[in-house]
């Protein structure tokens, strides 16, 4: 017989920190260089945040095994 057991684990505090909002855009037309720079800043910030959250989740996953 196979039995499924849901195991809840506490997340590390770092995993609960929300990612930053995108940078605010000025109320005017943007040039291509500005668009690229602002988009790049947002993507970099998001990737760093998601990597931090994933690392925090991995650090708490070790002891959550059900038998």
N, C-alpha and C positions, 0 to 999 in steps of 0.2 A: 504494500500500500504506500502511496506517495501522499505526503501531507505538506501543504504549503503553509509556512508560518511567516507572517509579516513582522519584521523586526524594525522598530523605530530606533534611530540613534540621534543623539544630540549633535548638532552641527557646531563646528568651531565658530567662535564669534566673527572671525575674518570672513567666513562664508556667508554671513548674514548682512554684511555691509553692502548696500546697493551700489551699483556702478554709477558713475557721474553722468549727468545729463549731457547731451551734445552741447557744443559751444553755441552761444546765441549768435544768430546771424544778424548782420546790420540790415537796416530797413532801406536797402538800395540794391541795385544790380551789382553782382559780383563778377570780377574778372576770372578768367580760367585759373590763373595762378592762386588767387584767393580761395576759390572753390577747392582746388587740389590741396592746398595747405590746411584749410579747415577740416576737410573730409579726412585727410591723413591724421590730423590731431585726434579727431573723434575715434577713428579706427584703432589707433595706437592705444588710446586710453581704454577703450572697450576690451581689446585683446589682453592688456595687462590686468584689468579687473577680472575678466573671466579666468585667466590663468591663476590669479590669486585665489579666487573662489574654488576652482578645481583642486588646487593644491591643499587648501584647507579641508575640503571634503575628503580627499584621499587620506589625509592625516587622521581623520576620525573613523575611517571605514575599517580599520584593522580588527577591532574587537566585536564586530556586529555579525557573528555567524550563528545560524540556527541549526540545530540538529534534529 
